[in-house]
Amino acid sequence: MLQLSPSILTADFSRLGEEIQSVTPYVDWFHLDVMDGHYVSNLTFGRSVVEAVRESCELPLHVHLMVSEPHAFIDEFAAAGATRISFHPEATADPSAVIAAIRAAGCGVGLAVRPGSLLDFVAKHLYELQVVLMMTVEPGFGGQAFLEHVVPKIGEARKLLQDEGAVADLEVDGGIKLSTLDRTVAAGANIVVAGSAIFDGVDAPAAARALRARLDELGGGQ
């Protein structure tokens, strides 16, 4: 089944609960981008926002850590309600310890892959992962344009998962909208993250509904 995961980064935080609830009928996850102003230059939100989203819906939450030393943040975001936690292996000297900490906290483990990064860490830890998060923009800001040159690497990641019999989801994040959705799915994604394409300040439920409808068509109506 193809799944839709809105990123809340461009949502209206003054009415976040209402924004979340307005699109909940059309989506499968919520994606929460945590940035610390160090690993990436932008600074977003912390535990309290994750807790607020958790209180606003019953859907699973994927917390994407774009932070230095992610190990220090695992327990607080697990306690806040994260279902899965993804991190960038380049942000830590010991990715294996971060993976162990996420698992010990009771969350699914994800590795995030920047556009210019190789799949080496994914291959090394493949059987410990619940999700591989492929970035089709550079991490740090919402609303960026989809990077076409990453599409073949999405295909490489899908082939790696299939060849090794791994069960991890393949999630794609960055510049996803109706015009980029088809080729993202064709490359192998089964979860897509959409931020500004949904929380566009115009009609979030209509935008989510349109993406949901197209995903259902691509997935054969599942």
Helices and strands as residue ranges (DSSP letters): E 3-6, G 8-10, G 13-15, H 16-23, G 24-26, E 30-35, H 47-56, E 61-66, G 70-73, H 74-80, E 84-87, G 89-91, H 95-104, E 108-113, H 120-124, G 126-128, E 131-135, G 148-150, H 151-164, E 169-173, H 178-187, E 191-194, H 204-218
